[in-house]
Amino acid sequence: MSKQALHDELRQAVRKICADYPDEYWRELDRERAYPEEFVNALTQAGYLSVLIPEEYGGSGLGITEASIVLEEINRCGGNSGACHAQMYTMGTLLRHGSEEQKRKYLPKIASGELRLQAFGVTEPNTGSDTTKLRTFAERKGDKYIVNGQKVFISRTEYSDLMILLVRTTPIDQVKKKTEGLSVLLVDLREAVGNGITIRPIRTMMNHATTELFIENLEVPVENLIGEEGKGFRYILDGMNAERILIAAECIGDGRWFIERAVKYANERVVFNRPIGQNQGIQFPIARAHINIEAADRMRFHAAELFDQGEPCGAEANMAKLLASEASWEAANVALQTHGGFGFAEEYDIERKFRETRLYQVAPISTNMILAYVGEHVLGLPRSY
C-alpha cells in the first residue's frame, strides 16, 4: 500500500468512528464539562491512540505523520482531540528514554487501553514557561524519591492512570547549567492520588479537564525514574517537537471544520434574495482563511516528514504550530462572522469550537515563545529573554 493510500484509509477509518459521536455528543459534554469517556475508549480499542507505539509493544508502529492525521480528523469531524492527544506525545518520553524493563511493563498496557498515560506534569504556577526554575523537588531517600511541590494546568489527571512528572532532583544553585538537575518520573496516579497528590479541577472557558496538583511527600520508586537522573530537561524537550506537530494538525482540523461550516452556511443563508456567500465581504475572508490553512498544512507535513526521518525539525515544528494555530483562529473568526448571531448560539457549535481553538495560541507554547525561538535559533538574533 502506498503512503497516500494508507493516509486516505486512515482518514476514512477515523471519520467512521467520529460519525458515532456527532455534534450533540460534544455539545452535551461541553455543557457538563465532562470527559469523552466513550469516545476515547472507542479510539483506544480501534488502536488509534497507539499508532506511535512499536509493534513489538502492541502498537501500530507508525509515524508522527499518521498520528497527526488521526488528531486532525477528530477535530475536522467536530470533536476535540485534546481529550486524548497527550497519550501520543507523552508516551514518546517513555519510548525513547525509558529502560527496556519500563517499556515492556507499560507500553503494551498503554497500547491495549488497560493503562492511560494522558497526564504531563511540567507547568507550575510561579514559573510558567521558565521551566528550569520549577520548584517541585524530588529528594532521593533509599529506593524512593520523596516529592513535594505544585503543578498547574495539568490536563486529564483525573482520567489518567499514569503521569510523566518533571521534577528538580538537584537544587538549581548546585548545577553548572540551569537545564541540569531536572529529572523525569513516571507516577502511578492510581496509587498517588490521595497518597501524596491532591487534584483540584480548574474550570476554564473550554472543556479541557485541566487541574492543579498539590504534591506533598509523594513517594515514587526509584525504578520509575525515566532515563538518567538530572537529564530530564533534554528528555522533555525531545518530545516537544512531536507535541508541536500534533497540535498543528489539530488546528488544521479545526480550521477545515470552520471553513466547511462557513461555506455551507454562506451558500444556504439567503438575505436580500441572494445567498450571503455571493457577497465579497463574506466570500473573500472565507477564501483567505482556506488559503492560510492549506499553507499551514504544508508546513505541518514538512515538519512531520523530518521528524519521522529522524532529522532536526525544531524550527519546522514550531513554525507549523504557529501557522496552524493562527490560521485556525482566523477561520474561527470568519465562521463566527459568517453565521452572525447564530454563531453565538450553542446549537450551531461554532462558539464551542471557537473557544477550543483559541487555546492553541497560548498552549502548549505561546506564539511569542515560538517567535523568540525562531528569532534566536533560526535567524541568529540576540536572546530576547
C-alpha positions, 0 to 999 in steps of 0.5 A: 500500500502506498503512503497516500493510500494508507493516509486516505484509509486512515482518514476514512477509518477515523471519520467512521468512528467520529460519525458515532459521536456527532455534534450533540455528543460534544455539545452535551459534554461541553455543557457538563464539562465532562470527559469523552469517556466513550469516545476515547475508549472507542479510539483506544480499542480501534488502536488509534491512540497507539499508532506511535507505539512499536509493534513489538509493544502492541502498537501500530508502529507508525509515524508522527505523520499518521498520528497527526492525521488521526488528531486532525480528523477528530477535530475536522469531524467536530470533536476535540482531540485534546481529550486524548492527544497527550497519550501520543506525545507523552508516551514518546518520553517513555519510548525513547528514554525509558529502560527496556524493563519500563517499556515492556511493563507499560507500553503494551498496557498503554497500547491495549487501553488497560493503562492511560498515560494522558497526564504531563506534569511540567507547568507550575504556577510561579514559573510558567514557561521558565521551566528550569526554575520549577520548584517541585523537588524530588529528594532521593531517600533509599529506593524512593524519591520523596516529592513535594511541590505544585503543578498547574494546568495539568490536563486529564489527571483525573482520567489518567492512570499514569503521569510523566512528572518533571521534577528538580532532583538537584537544587538549581544553585548546585548545577553548572547549567540551569537545564541540569538537575531536572529529572523525569518520573513516571507516577502511578496516579492510581496509587498517588492520588490521595497518597501524596497528590491532591487534584483540584479541577480548574474550570476554564472557558473550554472543556479541557479537564485541566487541574492543579496538583498539590504534591506533598511527600509523594513517594515514587520508586526509584525504578520509575525514574525515566532515563538518567537522573538530572537529564530530564530537561533534554528528555522533555524537550525531545518530545516537544517537537512531536507535541508541536506537530500534533497540535498543528494538525489539530488546528488544521482540523479545526480550521477545515471544520470552520471553513466547511461550516462557513461555506455551507452556511454562506451558500444556504443563508439567503438575505436580500434574495441572494445567498450571503456567500455571493457577497465579497465581504463574506466570500473573500475572508472565507477564501483567505482563511482556506488559503492560510490553512492549506499553507499551514498544512504544508508546513505541518507535513514538512515538519512531520516528514523530518521528524519521522526521518529522524532529522532536526525539525525544531524550527519546522515544528514550531513554525507549523504550530504557529501557522496552524494555530493562527490560521485556525483562529482566523477561520474561527473568526470568519465562521463566527462572522459568517453565521452572525448571531447564530454563531453565538448560539450553542446549537450551531457549535461554532462558539464551542469550537471557537473557544477550543481553538483559541487555546492553541495560541497560548498552549502548549507554547505561546506564539511569542515563545515560538517567535523568540525561538525562531528569532534566536535559533533560526535567524541568529538574533540576540536572546530576547529573554 
